């Protein structure tokens, strides 16, 4: 018999701070691009297009000695019909040495904070210095996580606009985030008015489950940095595919972005070649230059990697052991 530590959402909120997750995610990206970590093929299935889906992402980090997987379920109408979150799931971490699971963790807290950290990493290495104005599309939990991450790495942020279709969610986002960041001007933008917000932004974050582009090529001004967060499944898309050939393309995983990420449509249409895409891990290590000029448009596609979940979960497990937090289950 052996013991597995189980950490629920409340445990994780006590254990994790995005400021610590950002360097952990950077390490995962760097190890992946150096061949010291590996992703297994993503398993994904849509039960109903745009409404119900399931994803399984997995991989390992040889230097860290850990493997793991995340299982996620998405049901779009959960909040309205059942008053439960649209997304739920679990992360499992295993020791490569023994093959035994060492922890089972709530997948939503892990996903939110590691994806917010991923956006922070993208902006830290690709956004122009002195970026002031930010547009976030998607007023949900991930929109909040993205703002938290950006505020940790971009010291010059003065204006944040949040765009979405639900006026109540937009109002709630503005009220909550204004109290946390009183020095920032926060305002809501309706989706039908998004063009002006896109054209005036230094940094744009897209974190929606869209299957049709809503950020158009002609709206994006030179020098803009875009964190494309939402596309992580075949058929998803947030950016005009014609924008991508005009941009510096950076991905967490080149394989994933071309198969299930923001660049899948442009790649399928022949607008983007595999050689046009670089990985953020190579930018972090200094092996490849990220932004090459002040006028260049940069796009970071965060498709979501199991490695991010593993390193974030491991950070939580180490702290949980030190503080005696969580439940031990005998197997």
C-alpha positions as CSV (number, residue, x, y, z in Angstrom):
1,X,0.0,0.0,0.0
2,X,1.1,3.6,-0.5
3,X,-0.4,7.1,0.1
4,X,-1.5,9.7,-2.3
5,X,-1.9,13.4,-1.3
6,X,-5.2,14.9,-2.5
7,X,-5.5,18.7,-2.7
8,X,-8.9,20.3,-3.4
9,X,-9.5,23.8,-4.7
10,X,-9.3,25.5,-1.3
11,X,-6.0,23.8,-0.5
12,X,-4.6,25.0,-3.8
13,X,-5.7,28.6,-3.2
14,X,-3.6,28.6,0.0
15,X,-0.6,27.0,-1.6
16,X,-0.2,28.7,-5.0
17,X,0.7,32.3,-6.0
18,X,0.9,33.2,-9.6
19,X,4.2,35.0,-8.9
20,X,5.8,31.6,-8.2
21,X,4.0,29.8,-10.9
22,X,5.3,32.1,-13.7
23,X,9.0,30.9,-13.3
24,X,7.8,27.3,-12.9
25,X,6.0,27.5,-16.2
26,X,9.0,29.2,-17.8
27,X,11.1,26.2,-16.7
28,X,8.7,23.7,-18.2
29,X,8.7,25.6,-21.5
30,X,12.5,25.7,-21.6
31,X,12.9,22.0,-20.8
32,X,10.4,21.1,-23.5
33,X,12.2,23.1,-26.2
34,X,15.5,21.5,-25.1
35,X,14.1,18.0,-25.4
36,X,14.2,17.4,-21.7
37,X,10.4,17.0,-21.5
38,X,7.9,15.5,-23.8
39,X,4.2,15.7,-24.5
40,X,2.0,12.7,-25.4
41,X,-0.7,13.1,-28.1
42,X,-3.8,15.0,-26.9
43,X,-7.0,13.0,-26.5
44,X,-10.0,15.2,-27.3
45,X,-13.6,14.5,-28.0
46,X,-16.6,16.8,-28.7
47,X,-19.9,15.2,-27.6
48,X,-21.7,18.2,-28.9
49,X,-19.9,20.8,-30.9
50,X,-19.3,23.9,-28.9
51,X,-21.3,22.6,-26.0
52,X,-19.7,19.4,-24.5
53,X,-16.2,18.1,-24.8
54,X,-13.5,16.1,-22.9
55,X,-9.7,16.6,-23.1
56,X,-6.8,14.5,-21.8
57,X,-3.3,16.0,-21.9
58,X,-0.3,14.2,-20.5
59,X,3.5,14.3,-20.6
60,X,6.7,14.1,-18.5
61,X,9.8,16.1,-17.5
62,X,12.8,13.8,-17.3
63,X,15.0,16.2,-15.4
64,X,12.2,16.8,-12.8
65,X,11.4,13.1,-12.6
66,X,7.7,13.6,-12.9
67,X,5.0,12.5,-15.3
68,X,1.3,13.4,-15.2
69,X,-2.0,14.0,-16.9
70,X,-5.0,16.3,-16.7
71,X,-8.5,15.3,-17.5
72,X,-10.9,18.1,-18.3
73,X,-14.6,18.2,-19.0
74,X,-16.4,21.2,-20.5
75,X,-20.2,21.7,-20.7
76,X,-21.1,25.2,-21.8
77,X,-24.6,25.4,-20.3
78,X,-23.6,24.2,-16.8
79,X,-23.7,27.6,-15.2
80,X,-27.2,28.4,-16.5
81,X,-28.8,25.0,-16.2
82,X,-27.1,23.5,-13.3
83,X,-25.4,26.4,-11.4
84,X,-22.0,24.7,-11.6
85,X,-18.9,25.7,-13.5
86,X,-18.6,25.0,-17.2
87,X,-15.2,23.4,-16.8
88,X,-14.0,20.8,-14.3
89,X,-11.3,18.3,-14.0
90,X,-8.4,16.6,-12.2
91,X,-4.6,16.6,-12.4
92,X,-2.6,13.5,-11.5
93,X,1.2,13.6,-10.8
94,X,3.3,10.4,-10.9
95,X,6.9,9.6,-10.0
96,X,8.8,8.4,-13.1
97,X,11.2,6.4,-10.8
98,X,8.5,4.4,-9.0
99,X,5.6,4.8,-11.5
100,X,3.3,5.5,-8.6
101,X,0.9,8.5,-8.4
102,X,2.0,11.0,-5.8
103,X,-0.8,13.5,-5.9
104,X,-4.3,14.1,-7.2
105,X,-5.3,17.8,-7.5
106,X,-8.3,19.9,-8.5
107,X,-7.7,20.7,-12.1
108,X,-9.5,24.0,-12.3
109,X,-7.3,26.0,-9.9
110,X,-4.2,24.5,-11.6
111,X,-5.5,25.3,-15.1
112,X,-6.5,28.9,-14.2
113,X,-3.2,29.8,-12.5
114,X,-0.9,28.1,-14.9
115,X,-2.6,29.5,-17.9
116,X,-2.5,33.0,-16.4
117,X,1.2,32.4,-15.8
118,X,1.6,31.3,-19.5
119,X,0.1,34.5,-20.7
120,X,2.5,36.4,-18.4
121,X,5.4,34.5,-19.8
122,X,4.3,35.4,-23.4
123,X,3.9,39.0,-22.6
124,X,7.2,39.2,-20.6
125,X,9.2,38.0,-23.5
126,X,7.3,39.4,-26.5
127,X,5.4,42.5,-25.6
128,X,7.0,45.9,-26.2
129,X,8.5,47.5,-23.2
130,X,6.3,50.3,-21.9
131,X,3.0,48.6,-23.1
132,X,0.2,50.6,-21.5
133,X,-3.1,49.5,-22.9
134,X,-4.5,46.0,-22.6
135,X,-7.6,44.3,-24.1
136,X,-8.8,41.1,-22.7
137,X,-11.6,39.2,-24.5
138,X,-13.4,36.9,-22.1
139,X,-14.7,38.1,-18.7
140,X,-14.6,34.7,-17.0
141,X,-12.2,33.1,-14.6
142,X,-9.4,32.8,-17.3
143,X,-9.8,36.5,-18.1
144,X,-9.1,37.3,-14.4
145,X,-6.1,34.9,-14.3
146,X,-4.7,36.6,-17.5
147,X,-5.0,40.0,-15.9
148,X,-3.3,38.9,-12.7
149,X,-0.5,37.5,-14.7
150,X,0.0,40.6,-16.9
151,X,0.1,42.8,-13.9
152,X,3.0,40.8,-12.5
153,X,5.2,41.3,-15.6
154,X,4.1,44.6,-17.3
155,X,4.7,47.4,-14.9
156,X,3.4,50.1,-17.2
157,X,-0.2,49.0,-17.6
158,X,-2.6,51.9,-17.2
159,X,-5.7,50.9,-19.2
160,X,-7.5,47.6,-19.3
161,X,-10.6,46.9,-21.4
162,X,-12.6,43.8,-21.0
163,X,-14.8,42.5,-23.8
164,X,-17.5,40.0,-23.9
165,X,-21.2,39.3,-24.7
166,X,-22.7,39.1,-21.2
167,X,-23.2,42.6,-19.7
168,X,-23.6,41.2,-16.2
169,X,-20.3,39.3,-16.4
170,X,-18.5,42.4,-17.8
171,X,-19.8,44.6,-15.0
172,X,-18.8,42.0,-12.4
173,X,-15.3,41.8,-13.9
174,X,-14.8,45.5,-13.9
175,X,-16.0,45.9,-10.3
176,X,-13.9,43.1,-8.9
177,X,-10.7,43.9,-10.8
178,X,-11.0,47.7,-10.1
179,X,-10.9,47.0,-6.4
180,X,-7.7,44.9,-6.8
181,X,-6.0,47.3,-9.2
182,X,-7.1,50.8,-8.2
183,X,-4.4,52.4,-10.2
184,X,-5.6,50.9,-13.5
185,X,-8.5,52.3,-15.6
186,X,-10.9,49.4,-16.2
187,X,-13.8,49.5,-18.6
188,X,-16.2,47.1,-20.4
189,X,-16.5,46.8,-24.2
190,X,-19.3,45.2,-26.1
191,X,-18.2,42.7,-28.8
192,X,-19.9,44.7,-31.5
193,X,-17.6,47.7,-30.5
194,X,-14.4,45.7,-30.2
195,X,-12.6,47.1,-33.3
196,X,-11.7,50.4,-31.6
197,X,-10.4,48.6,-28.5
198,X,-8.3,46.2,-30.7
199,X,-6.8,49.2,-32.6
200,X,-5.8,51.1,-29.5
201,X,-4.2,48.2,-27.5
202,X,-0.6,47.3,-26.9
203,X,-1.4,43.9,-25.6
204,X,-4.5,41.8,-26.5
205,X,-5.5,38.6,-24.8
206,X,-8.1,36.2,-26.3
207,X,-9.5,33.6,-23.9
208,X,-12.8,32.4,-25.3
209,X,-14.1,29.0,-26.7
210,X,-14.8,30.7,-30.1
211,X,-14.9,28.7,-33.4
212,X,-15.0,31.9,-35.5
213,X,-12.4,34.7,-35.6
214,X,-13.3,38.0,-34.0
215,X,-9.9,39.8,-34.0
216,X,-9.5,40.9,-37.6
217,X,-6.2,41.6,-39.5
218,X,-6.8,45.2,-40.4
219,X,-7.7,46.2,-36.8
220,X,-4.3,45.2,-35.2
221,X,-1.8,48.0,-35.2
222,X,2.0,47.5,-35.6
223,X,3.8,46.5,-32.5
224,X,0.9,44.8,-30.8
225,X,1.4,41.6,-28.8
226,X,-1.4,39.0,-28.8
227,X,-1.7,36.2,-26.3
228,X,-4.0,33.6,-28.0
229,X,-5.3,31.5,-25.2
230,X,-8.7,30.0,-26.2
231,X,-7.9,27.7,-29.1
232,X,-7.0,24.3,-27.8
233,X,-9.2,22.0,-29.8
234,X,-9.8,21.2,-33.5
235,X,-12.0,23.9,-35.0
236,X,-11.4,26.6,-32.4
237,X,-10.2,30.0,-33.6
238,X,-10.1,33.5,-32.3
239,X,-7.8,35.4,-34.7
240,X,-8.2,36.2,-38.4
241,X,-6.0,33.6,-40.1
242,X,-4.8,36.3,-42.5
243,X,-3.2,38.1,-39.5
244,X,-0.8,35.3,-38.8
245,X,1.4,35.4,-41.9
246,X,2.1,39.1,-41.0
247,X,3.1,38.3,-37.4
248,X,6.0,36.7,-35.4
249,X,4.5,33.4,-34.5
250,X,5.5,31.8,-31.1
251,X,3.9,28.7,-29.6
252,X,4.2,26.8,-26.4
253,X,4.3,23.6,-28.6
254,X,4.8,23.8,-32.3
255,X,3.1,20.5,-32.8
256,X,0.0,21.4,-30.8
257,X,-0.5,24.9,-32.3
258,X,-0.5,23.5,-35.8
259,X,-2.9,20.6,-34.9
260,X,-5.3,22.1,-32.3
261,X,-4.1,25.7,-31.6
262,X,-4.7,29.1,-33.0
263,X,-2.5,28.4,-36.0
264,X,-4.4,25.3,-37.2
265,X,-6.6,27.0,-39.8
266,X,-3.8,29.1,-41.3
267,X,-1.5,26.0,-41.4
268,X,-4.3,24.0,-43.1
269,X,-4.8,26.7,-45.7
270,X,-1.1,27.0,-46.4
271,X,-0.8,30.6,-45.0
272,X,1.6,29.4,-42.3
273,X,4.4,26.9,-42.6
274,X,5.8,24.8,-39.7
275,X,9.1,26.7,-40.2
276,X,7.3,30.0,-39.5
277,X,6.7,29.0,-35.9
278,X,9.1,29.2,-33.0
279,X,8.7,28.0,-29.4
280,X,8.6,30.2,-26.4
281,X,11.0,27.8,-24.6
282,X,13.7,28.7,-27.2
283,X,13.0,32.4,-26.7
284,X,13.3,32.0,-22.9
285,X,16.7,30.2,-23.2
286,X,18.0,32.9,-25.6
287,X,18.5,30.4,-28.4
288,X,16.0,32.3,-30.6
289,X,15.0,35.9,-30.7
290,X,11.4,36.6,-29.9
291,X,10.4,40.2,-30.9
292,X,12.6,41.5,-33.6
293,X,11.4,45.1,-33.8
294,X,9.2,47.6,-32.2
295,X,6.8,47.5,-35.2
296,X,6.5,43.7,-35.3
297,X,3.2,42.1,-34.4
298,X,3.8,39.1,-32.1
299,X,1.4,36.3,-31.4
300,X,1.9,33.8,-28.6
301,X,-0.3,30.7,-28.9
302,X,-0.8,29.0,-25.5
303,X,-2.5,25.8,-26.5
304,X,-1.9,24.4,-23.0
305,X,0.6,21.8,-22.1
306,X,0.4,19.0,-19.5
307,X,3.9,20.1,-18.5
308,X,2.5,23.3,-17.1
309,X,0.0,21.4,-15.0
310,X,2.7,19.0,-13.8
311,X,5.2,21.7,-12.6
312,X,2.4,23.7,-11.0
313,X,1.0,20.7,-9.3
314,X,4.4,19.7,-8.0
315,X,4.9,23.2,-6.6
316,X,1.7,22.8,-4.7
317,X,2.5,19.3,-3.5
318,X,5.9,20.3,-2.2
319,X,4.4,23.1,-0.2
320,X,1.5,20.9,1.0
321,X,4.0,18.4,2.5
322,X,5.9,21.2,4.2
323,X,2.7,22.7,5.7
324,X,0.7,19.5,6.3
325,X,-2.1,20.6,3.9
326,X,-4.4,18.1,2.1
327,X,-5.7,14.7,2.6
328,X,-3.7,11.4,2.5
329,X,-5.4,8.5,0.9
330,X,-4.1,5.0,1.2
331,X,-4.2,3.0,-2.0
